[in-house]
Amino acid sequence: MVFLDFFYTLRQAGLKVTLQEWRMLLECLERGLHDSRLEGFYHVARACLVKSESDFDTFDLVFAKYFEGLEGAIEIPPELLEWLAEPKPFEALS
């Protein structure tokens, strides 16, 4: 899993993120609800993983630290864009 360390980092910070909530986040990402942006991912992740307003600050701090230094726009090589244009089901990946 791509963000598995993020899951454990949230849990280590005291957020009670369940596997069901994590799977819901992954489904939202698969459906493109994050709009392929870090800010979009932040909003989707917070909606899926945070149960109480009292946990918003903890989530925000963990998110900021975990994704610190990540730039918003990157140059994607054309070969990668071609590969992404035809996604394969998870079961077909080796």
Backbone atoms as SQL, in Angstrom:
CREATE TABLE atoms (id INTEGER PRIMARY KEY, chain TEXT, resi INTEGER, resn TEXT, atom TEXT, x REAL, y REAL, z REAL);
INSERT INTO atoms VALUES
  (1, 'A', 1, 'MET', 'N', 0.836, -1.190, 0.000),
  (2, 'A', 1, 'MET', 'CA', 0.000, 0.000, 0.000),
  (3, 'A', 1, 'MET', 'C', 0.872, 1.242, 0.000),
  (4, 'A', 2, 'VAL', 'N', 0.465, 2.176, -0.779),
  (5, 'A', 2, 'VAL', 'CA', 1.267, 3.370, -0.984),
  (6, 'A', 2, 'VAL', 'C', 1.406, 4.200, 0.295),
  (7, 'A', 3, 'PHE', 'N', 0.329, 4.422, 0.992),
  (8, 'A', 3, 'PHE', 'CA', 0.355, 5.315, 2.151),
  (9, 'A', 3, 'PHE', 'C', 0.287, 4.562, 3.478),
  (10, 'A', 4, 'LEU', 'N', 0.752, 3.335, 3.510),
  (11, 'A', 4, 'LEU', 'CA', 0.640, 2.541, 4.727),
  (12, 'A', 4, 'LEU', 'C', 1.352, 3.205, 5.905),
  (13, 'A', 5, 'ASP', 'N', 2.512, 3.821, 5.654),
  (14, 'A', 5, 'ASP', 'CA', 3.215, 4.531, 6.729),
  (15, 'A', 5, 'ASP', 'C', 2.373, 5.682, 7.275),
  (16, 'A', 6, 'PHE', 'N', 1.627, 6.338, 6.400),
  (17, 'A', 6, 'PHE', 'CA', 0.751, 7.428, 6.836),
  (18, 'A', 6, 'PHE', 'C', -0.316, 6.893, 7.785),
  (19, 'A', 7, 'PHE', 'N', -0.886, 5.739, 7.464),
  (20, 'A', 7, 'PHE', 'CA', -1.881, 5.080, 8.319),
  (21, 'A', 7, 'PHE', 'C', -1.301, 4.849, 9.716),
  (22, 'A', 8, 'TYR', 'N', -0.109, 4.256, 9.776),
  (23, 'A', 8, 'TYR', 'CA', 0.508, 3.965, 11.073),
  (24, 'A', 8, 'TYR', 'C', 0.923, 5.235, 11.806),
  (25, 'A', 9, 'THR', 'N', 1.328, 6.251, 11.077),
  (26, 'A', 9, 'THR', 'CA', 1.690, 7.522, 11.703),
  (27, 'A', 9, 'THR', 'C', 0.471, 8.159, 12.365),
  (28, 'A', 10, 'LEU', 'N', -0.670, 8.110, 11.687),
  (29, 'A', 10, 'LEU', 'CA', -1.909, 8.624, 12.279),
  (30, 'A', 10, 'LEU', 'C', -2.258, 7.862, 13.551),
  (31, 'A', 11, 'ARG', 'N', -2.133, 6.551, 13.500),
  (32, 'A', 11, 'ARG', 'CA', -2.464, 5.733, 14.675),
  (33, 'A', 11, 'ARG', 'C', -1.488, 5.994, 15.825),
  (34, 'A', 12, 'GLN', 'N', -0.211, 6.150, 15.513),
  (35, 'A', 12, 'GLN', 'CA', 0.779, 6.443, 16.555),
  (36, 'A', 12, 'GLN', 'C', 0.511, 7.787, 17.218),
  (37, 'A', 13, 'ALA', 'N', -0.101, 8.700, 16.482),
  (38, 'A', 13, 'ALA', 'CA', -0.428, 10.019, 17.033),
  (39, 'A', 13, 'ALA', 'C', -1.691, 9.987, 17.885),
  (40, 'A', 14, 'GLY', 'N', -2.343, 8.821, 17.950),
  (41, 'A', 14, 'GLY', 'CA', -3.524, 8.685, 18.797),
  (42, 'A', 14, 'GLY', 'C', -4.848, 8.687, 18.066),
  (43, 'A', 15, 'LEU', 'N', -4.826, 8.837, 16.743),
  (44, 'A', 15, 'LEU', 'CA', -6.080, 8.782, 15.987),
  (45, 'A', 15, 'LEU', 'C', -6.476, 7.323, 15.804),
  (46, 'A', 16, 'LYS', 'N', -7.721, 7.032, 16.079),
  (47, 'A', 16, 'LYS', 'CA', -8.202, 5.651, 16.018),
  (48, 'A', 16, 'LYS', 'C', -8.751, 5.346, 14.624),
  (49, 'A', 17, 'VAL', 'N', -7.848, 5.291, 13.663),
  (50, 'A', 17, 'VAL', 'CA', -8.220, 5.002, 12.278),
  (51, 'A', 17, 'VAL', 'C', -8.393, 3.493, 12.140),
  (52, 'A', 18, 'THR', 'N', -9.561, 3.084, 11.649),
  (53, 'A', 18, 'THR', 'CA', -9.829, 1.655, 11.472),
  (54, 'A', 18, 'THR', 'C', -9.490, 1.231, 10.045),
  (55, 'A', 19, 'LEU', 'N', -9.361, -0.068, 9.861),
  (56, 'A', 19, 'LEU', 'CA', -9.100, -0.585, 8.515),
  (57, 'A', 19, 'LEU', 'C', -10.260, -0.285, 7.577),
  (58, 'A', 20, 'GLN', 'N', -11.479, -0.314, 8.094),
  (59, 'A', 20, 'GLN', 'CA', -12.646, 0.006, 7.265),
  (60, 'A', 20, 'GLN', 'C', -12.569, 1.455, 6.771),
  (61, 'A', 21, 'GLU', 'N', -12.198, 2.367, 7.639),
  (62, 'A', 21, 'GLU', 'CA', -12.056, 3.772, 7.239),
  (63, 'A', 21, 'GLU', 'C', -10.914, 3.935, 6.231),
  (64, 'A', 22, 'TRP', 'N', -9.834, 3.203, 6.453),
  (65, 'A', 22, 'TRP', 'CA', -8.699, 3.267, 5.543),
  (66, 'A', 22, 'TRP', 'C', -9.085, 2.759, 4.155),
  (67, 'A', 23, 'ARG', 'N', -9.843, 1.665, 4.121),
  (68, 'A', 23, 'ARG', 'CA', -10.303, 1.119, 2.841),
  (69, 'A', 23, 'ARG', 'C', -11.244, 2.105, 2.143),
  (70, 'A', 24, 'MET', 'N', -12.059, 2.814, 2.926),
  (71, 'A', 24, 'MET', 'CA', -12.942, 3.822, 2.345),
  (72, 'A', 24, 'MET', 'C', -12.101, 4.932, 1.695),
  (73, 'A', 25, 'LEU', 'N', -11.031, 5.341, 2.366),
  (74, 'A', 25, 'LEU', 'CA', -10.141, 6.353, 1.794),
  (75, 'A', 25, 'LEU', 'C', -9.540, 5.854, 0.480),
  (76, 'A', 26, 'LEU', 'N', -9.067, 4.624, 0.465),
  (77, 'A', 26, 'LEU', 'CA', -8.471, 4.071, -0.754),
  (78, 'A', 26, 'LEU', 'C', -9.493, 3.992, -1.885),
  (79, 'A', 27, 'GLU', 'N', -10.733, 3.670, -1.553),
  (80, 'A', 27, 'GLU', 'CA', -11.785, 3.636, -2.575),
  (81, 'A', 27, 'GLU', 'C', -12.043, 5.043, -3.123),
  (82, 'A', 28, 'CYS', 'N', -12.046, 6.031, -2.243),
  (83, 'A', 28, 'CYS', 'CA', -12.229, 7.419, -2.690),
  (84, 'A', 28, 'CYS', 'C', -11.096, 7.839, -3.622),
  (85, 'A', 29, 'LEU', 'N', -9.872, 7.420, -3.296),
  (86, 'A', 29, 'LEU', 'CA', -8.736, 7.743, -4.157),
  (87, 'A', 29, 'LEU', 'C', -8.883, 7.057, -5.510),
  (88, 'A', 30, 'GLU', 'N', -9.313, 5.805, -5.482),
  (89, 'A', 30, 'GLU', 'CA', -9.509, 5.057, -6.722),
  (90, 'A', 30, 'GLU', 'C', -10.542, 5.727, -7.622),
  (91, 'A', 31, 'ARG', 'N', -11.553, 6.319, -7.005),
  (92, 'A', 31, 'ARG', 'CA', -12.612, 6.995, -7.766),
  (93, 'A', 31, 'ARG', 'C', -12.230, 8.424, -8.161),
  (94, 'A', 32, 'GLY', 'N', -11.061, 8.868, -7.729),
  (95, 'A', 32, 'GLY', 'CA', -10.577, 10.188, -8.122),
  (96, 'A', 32, 'GLY', 'C', -11.181, 11.338, -7.351),
  (97, 'A', 33, 'LEU', 'N', -11.743, 11.075, -6.187),
  (98, 'A', 33, 'LEU', 'CA', -12.397, 12.137, -5.425),
  (99, 'A', 33, 'LEU', 'C', -11.412, 13.168, -4.878),
  (100, 'A', 34, 'HIS', 'N', -10.134, 12.850, -4.891),
  (101, 'A', 34, 'HIS', 'CA', -9.110, 13.781, -4.400),
  (102, 'A', 34, 'HIS', 'C', -8.666, 14.758, -5.484),
  (103, 'A', 35, 'ASP', 'N', -9.182, 14.587, -6.689),
  (104, 'A', 35, 'ASP', 'CA', -8.906, 15.500, -7.804),
  (105, 'A', 35, 'ASP', 'C', -7.416, 15.556, -8.153),
  (106, 'A', 36, 'SER', 'N', -6.684, 14.483, -7.828),
  (107, 'A', 36, 'SER', 'CA', -5.246, 14.371, -8.138),
  (108, 'A', 36, 'SER', 'C', -4.421, 15.530, -7.580),
  (109, 'A', 37, 'ARG', 'N', -4.845, 16.039, -6.436),
  (110, 'A', 37, 'ARG', 'CA', -4.127, 17.137, -5.779),
  (111, 'A', 37, 'ARG', 'C', -3.911, 16.779, -4.317),
  (112, 'A', 38, 'LEU', 'N', -2.812, 17.261, -3.748),
  (113, 'A', 38, 'LEU', 'CA', -2.535, 17.016, -2.341),
  (114, 'A', 38, 'LEU', 'C', -3.619, 17.640, -1.466),
  (115, 'A', 39, 'GLU', 'N', -4.070, 18.836, -1.827),
  (116, 'A', 39, 'GLU', 'CA', -5.135, 19.488, -1.056),
  (117, 'A', 39, 'GLU', 'C', -6.419, 18.661, -1.104),
  (118, 'A', 40, 'GLY', 'N', -6.722, 18.111, -2.267),
  (119, 'A', 40, 'GLY', 'CA', -7.891, 17.242, -2.397),
  (120, 'A', 40, 'GLY', 'C', -7.748, 15.991, -1.556),
  (121, 'A', 41, 'PHE', 'N', -6.543, 15.415, -1.551),
  (122, 'A', 41, 'PHE', 'CA', -6.281, 14.235, -0.727),
  (123, 'A', 41, 'PHE', 'C', -6.462, 14.567, 0.753),
  (124, 'A', 42, 'TYR', 'N', -5.982, 15.737, 1.156),
  (125, 'A', 42, 'TYR', 'CA', -6.128, 16.170, 2.547),
  (126, 'A', 42, 'TYR', 'C', -7.602, 16.177, 2.955),
  (127, 'A', 43, 'HIS', 'N', -8.449, 16.786, 2.139),
  (128, 'A', 43, 'HIS', 'CA', -9.871, 16.892, 2.483),
  (129, 'A', 43, 'HIS', 'C', -10.558, 15.527, 2.500),
  (130, 'A', 44, 'VAL', 'N', -10.253, 14.691, 1.522),
  (131, 'A', 44, 'VAL', 'CA', -10.861, 13.354, 1.476),
  (132, 'A', 44, 'VAL', 'C', -10.376, 12.521, 2.658),
  (133, 'A', 45, 'ALA', 'N', -9.081, 12.569, 2.937),
  (134, 'A', 45, 'ALA', 'CA', -8.532, 11.789, 4.047),
  (135, 'A', 45, 'ALA', 'C', -9.124, 12.243, 5.377),
  (136, 'A', 46, 'ARG', 'N', -9.228, 13.527, 5.566),
  (137, 'A', 46, 'ARG', 'CA', -9.786, 14.039, 6.827),
  (138, 'A', 46, 'ARG', 'C', -11.251, 13.636, 6.977),
  (139, 'A', 47, 'ALA', 'N', -12.004, 13.689, 5.883),
  (140, 'A', 47, 'ALA', 'CA', -13.418, 13.297, 5.933),
  (141, 'A', 47, 'ALA', 'C', -13.572, 11.806, 6.231),
  (142, 'A', 48, 'CYS', 'N', -12.690, 10.991, 5.693),
  (143, 'A', 48, 'CYS', 'CA', -12.799, 9.537, 5.869),
  (144, 'A', 48, 'CYS', 'C', -12.237, 9.053, 7.205),
  (145, 'A', 49, 'LEU', 'N', -11.191, 9.699, 7.700),
  (146, 'A', 49, 'LEU', 'CA', -10.425, 9.130, 8.807),
  (147, 'A', 49, 'LEU', 'C', -10.647, 9.784, 10.165),
  (148, 'A', 50, 'VAL', 'N', -11.167, 11.002, 10.190),
  (149, 'A', 50, 'VAL', 'CA', -11.316, 11.711, 11.466),
  (150, 'A', 50, 'VAL', 'C', -12.768, 11.644, 11.916),
  (151, 'A', 51, 'LYS', 'N', -12.976, 11.081, 13.108),
  (152, 'A', 51, 'LYS', 'CA', -14.334, 10.865, 13.615),
  (153, 'A', 51, 'LYS', 'C', -14.871, 12.034, 14.433),
  (154, 'A', 52, 'SER', 'N', -13.976, 12.820, 15.005),
  (155, 'A', 52, 'SER', 'CA', -14.399, 13.864, 15.930),
  (156, 'A', 52, 'SER', 'C', -13.669, 15.174, 15.627),
  (157, 'A', 53, 'GLU', 'N', -14.378, 16.268, 15.795),
  (158, 'A', 53, 'GLU', 'CA', -13.754, 17.580, 15.593),
  (159, 'A', 53, 'GLU', 'C', -12.558, 17.776, 16.511),
  (160, 'A', 54, 'SER', 'N', -12.571, 17.130, 17.655),
  (161, 'A', 54, 'SER', 'CA', -11.458, 17.267, 18.595),
  (162, 'A', 54, 'SER', 'C', -10.168, 16.650, 18.048),
  (163, 'A', 55, 'ASP', 'N', -10.273, 15.825, 17.002),
  (164, 'A', 55, 'ASP', 'CA', -9.097, 15.196, 16.394),
  (165, 'A', 55, 'ASP', 'C', -8.585, 15.946, 15.163),
  (166, 'A', 56, 'PHE', 'N', -9.270, 17.014, 14.760),
  (167, 'A', 56, 'PHE', 'CA', -8.853, 17.749, 13.564),
  (168, 'A', 56, 'PHE', 'C', -7.423, 18.275, 13.693),
  (169, 'A', 57, 'ASP', 'N', -7.094, 18.868, 14.836),
  (170, 'A', 57, 'ASP', 'CA', -5.756, 19.438, 15.008),
  (171, 'A', 57, 'ASP', 'C', -4.677, 18.365, 14.919),
  (172, 'A', 58, 'THR', 'N', -4.920, 17.225, 15.558),
  (173, 'A', 58, 'THR', 'CA', -3.948, 16.131, 15.508),
  (174, 'A', 58, 'THR', 'C', -3.755, 15.666, 14.074),
  (175, 'A', 59, 'PHE', 'N', -4.863, 15.477, 13.352),
  (176, 'A', 59, 'PHE', 'CA', -4.770, 15.062, 11.953),
  (177, 'A', 59, 'PHE', 'C', -3.987, 16.089, 11.142),
  (178, 'A', 60, 'ASP', 'N', -4.306, 17.364, 11.326),
  (179, 'A', 60, 'ASP', 'CA', -3.640, 18.422, 10.565),
  (180, 'A', 60, 'ASP', 'C', -2.132, 18.427, 10.815),
  (181, 'A', 61, 'LEU', 'N', -1.731, 18.257, 12.071),
  (182, 'A', 61, 'LEU', 'CA', -0.303, 18.244, 12.405),
  (183, 'A', 61, 'LEU', 'C', 0.401, 17.041, 11.788),
  (184, 'A', 62, 'VAL', 'N', -0.224, 15.870, 11.896),
  (185, 'A', 62, 'VAL', 'CA', 0.373, 14.658, 11.323),
  (186, 'A', 62, 'VAL', 'C', 0.465, 14.784, 9.806),
  (187, 'A', 63, 'PHE', 'N', -0.599, 15.260, 9.181),
  (188, 'A', 63, 'PHE', 'CA', -0.617, 15.411, 7.721),
  (189, 'A', 63, 'PHE', 'C', 0.491, 16.362, 7.275),
  (190, 'A', 64, 'ALA', 'N', 0.594, 17.510, 7.932),
  (191, 'A', 64, 'ALA', 'CA', 1.598, 18.512, 7.557),
  (192, 'A', 64, 'ALA', 'C', 3.010, 17.956, 7.704),
  (193, 'A', 65, 'LYS', 'N', 3.255, 17.243, 8.788),
  (194, 'A', 65, 'LYS', 'CA', 4.592, 16.683, 9.009),
  (195, 'A', 65, 'LYS', 'C', 4.891, 15.569, 8.015),
  (196, 'A', 66, 'TYR', 'N', 3.918, 14.691, 7.768),
  (197, 'A', 66, 'TYR', 'CA', 4.137, 13.545, 6.886),
  (198, 'A', 66, 'TYR', 'C', 4.396, 13.989, 5.445),
  (199, 'A', 67, 'PHE', 'N', 3.664, 14.991, 4.980),
  (200, 'A', 67, 'PHE', 'CA', 3.786, 15.429, 3.592),
  (201, 'A', 67, 'PHE', 'C', 4.630, 16.698, 3.448),
  (202, 'A', 68, 'GLU', 'N', 5.386, 17.039, 4.486),
  (203, 'A', 68, 'GLU', 'CA', 6.235, 18.223, 4.471),
  (204, 'A', 68, 'GLU', 'C', 7.220, 18.173, 3.299),
  (205, 'A', 69, 'GLY', 'N', 7.306, 19.280, 2.590),
  (206, 'A', 69, 'GLY', 'CA', 8.263, 19.386, 1.501),
  (207, 'A', 69, 'GLY', 'C', 7.783, 18.824, 0.178),
  (208, 'A', 70, 'LEU', 'N', 6.607, 18.237, 0.157),
  (209, 'A', 70, 'LEU', 'CA', 6.074, 17.695, -1.088),
  (210, 'A', 70, 'LEU', 'C', 5.554, 18.841, -1.933),
  (211, 'A', 71, 'GLU', 'N', 6.044, 18.947, -3.124),
  (212, 'A', 71, 'GLU', 'CA', 5.624, 20.017, -4.022),
  (213, 'A', 71, 'GLU', 'C', 4.287, 19.673, -4.652),
  (214, 'A', 72, 'GLY', 'N', 3.507, 20.694, -4.958),
  (215, 'A', 72, 'GLY', 'CA', 2.188, 20.485, -5.531),
  (216, 'A', 72, 'GLY', 'C', 2.199, 20.099, -6.995),
  (217, 'A', 73, 'ALA', 'N', 3.131, 20.616, -7.751),
  (218, 'A', 73, 'ALA', 'CA', 3.152, 20.325, -9.187),
  (219, 'A', 73, 'ALA', 'C', 4.481, 19.681, -9.557),
  (220, 'A', 74, 'ILE', 'N', 4.413, 18.590, -10.273),
  (221, 'A', 74, 'ILE', 'CA', 5.616, 17.917, -10.737),
  (222, 'A', 74, 'ILE', 'C', 5.471, 17.607, -12.221),
  (223, 'A', 75, 'GLU', 'N', 6.582, 17.444, -12.863),
  (224, 'A', 75, 'GLU', 'CA', 6.599, 17.071, -14.279),
  (225, 'A', 75, 'GLU', 'C', 6.460, 15.558, -14.375),
  (226, 'A', 76, 'ILE', 'N', 5.428, 15.098, -15.053),
  (227, 'A', 76, 'ILE', 'CA', 5.195, 13.661, -15.202),
  (228, 'A', 76, 'ILE', 'C', 5.676, 13.237, -16.584),
  (229, 'A', 77, 'PRO', 'N', 6.595, 12.257, -16.630),
  (230, 'A', 77, 'PRO', 'CA', 7.106, 11.800, -17.923),
  (231, 'A', 77, 'PRO', 'C', 5.981, 11.232, -18.795),
  (232, 'A', 78, 'PRO', 'N', 6.041, 11.459, -20.107),
  (233, 'A', 78, 'PRO', 'CA', 4.999, 10.964, -21.013),
  (234, 'A', 78, 'PRO', 'C', 4.798, 9.452, -20.931),
  (235, 'A', 79, 'GLU', 'N', 5.885, 8.698, -20.697),
  (236, 'A', 79, 'GLU', 'CA', 5.762, 7.240, -20.594),
  (237, 'A', 79, 'GLU', 'C', 4.858, 6.856, -19.420),
  (238, 'A', 80, 'LEU', 'N', 5.004, 7.570, -18.321),
  (239, 'A', 80, 'LEU', 'CA', 4.180, 7.286, -17.149),
  (240, 'A', 80, 'LEU', 'C', 2.725, 7.646, -17.418),
  (241, 'A', 81, 'LEU', 'N', 2.494, 8.753, -18.091),
  (242, 'A', 81, 'LEU', 'CA', 1.123, 9.139, -18.431),
  (243, 'A', 81, 'LEU', 'C', 0.467, 8.094, -19.330),
  (244, 'A', 82, 'GLU', 'N', 1.228, 7.548, -20.284),
  (245, 'A', 82, 'GLU', 'CA', 0.701, 6.477, -21.138),
  (246, 'A', 82, 'GLU', 'C', 0.314, 5.263, -20.307),
  (247, 'A', 83, 'TRP', 'N', 1.206, 4.879, -19.405),
  (248, 'A', 83, 'TRP', 'CA', 0.970, 3.716, -18.553),
  (249, 'A', 83, 'TRP', 'C', -0.264, 3.940, -17.673),
  (250, 'A', 84, 'LEU', 'N', -0.422, 5.151, -17.153),
  (251, 'A', 84, 'LEU', 'CA', -1.560, 5.466, -16.292),
  (252, 'A', 84, 'LEU', 'C', -2.873, 5.540, -17.069),
  (253, 'A', 85, 'ALA', 'N', -2.800, 5.796, -18.360),
  (254, 'A', 85, 'ALA', 'CA', -4.008, 5.914, -19.176),
  (255, 'A', 85, 'ALA', 'C', -4.744, 4.585, -19.315),
  (256, 'A', 86, 'GLU', 'N', -4.029, 3.485, -19.131),
  (257, 'A', 86, 'GLU', 'CA', -4.639, 2.156, -19.233),
  (258, 'A', 86, 'GLU', 'C', -4.389, 1.383, -17.938),
  (259, 'A', 87, 'PRO', 'N', -5.100, 1.716, -16.863),
  (260, 'A', 87, 'PRO', 'CA', -4.860, 1.036, -15.585),
  (261, 'A', 87, 'PRO', 'C', -5.272, -0.431, -15.642),
  (262, 'A', 88, 'LYS', 'N', -4.549, -1.241, -14.887),
  (263, 'A', 88, 'LYS', 'CA', -4.853, -2.665, -14.796),
  (264, 'A', 88, 'LYS', 'C', -5.496, -2.940, -13.442),
  (265, 'A', 89, 'PRO', 'N', -6.364, -3.942, -13.363),
  (266, 'A', 89, 'PRO', 'CA', -6.941, -4.295, -12.067),
  (267, 'A', 89, 'PRO', 'C', -5.840, -4.724, -11.095),
  (268, 'A', 90, 'PHE', 'N', -6.068, -4.521, -9.833),
  (269, 'A', 90, 'PHE', 'CA', -5.084, -4.839, -8.799),
  (270, 'A', 90, 'PHE', 'C', -4.603, -6.279, -8.919),
  (271, 'A', 91, 'GLU', 'N', -5.514, -7.198, -9.202),
  (272, 'A', 91, 'GLU', 'CA', -5.179, -8.617, -9.272),
  (273, 'A', 91, 'GLU', 'C', -4.206, -8.916, -10.413),
  (274, 'A', 92, 'ALA', 'N', -4.200, -8.089, -11.454),
  (275, 'A', 92, 'ALA', 'CA', -3.346, -8.327, -12.619),
  (276, 'A', 92, 'ALA', 'C', -1.924, -7.809, -12.427),
  (277, 'A', 93, 'LEU', 'N', -1.689, -7.037, -11.378),
  (278, 'A', 93, 'LEU', 'CA', -0.355, -6.497, -11.130),
  (279, 'A', 93, 'LEU', 'C', 0.523, -7.557, -10.492),
  (280, 'A', 94, 'SER', 'N', 1.791, -7.550, -10.828),
  (281, 'A', 94, 'SER', 'CA', 2.699, -8.542, -10.231),
  (282, 'A', 94, 'SER', 'C', 3.772, -7.872, -9.423);
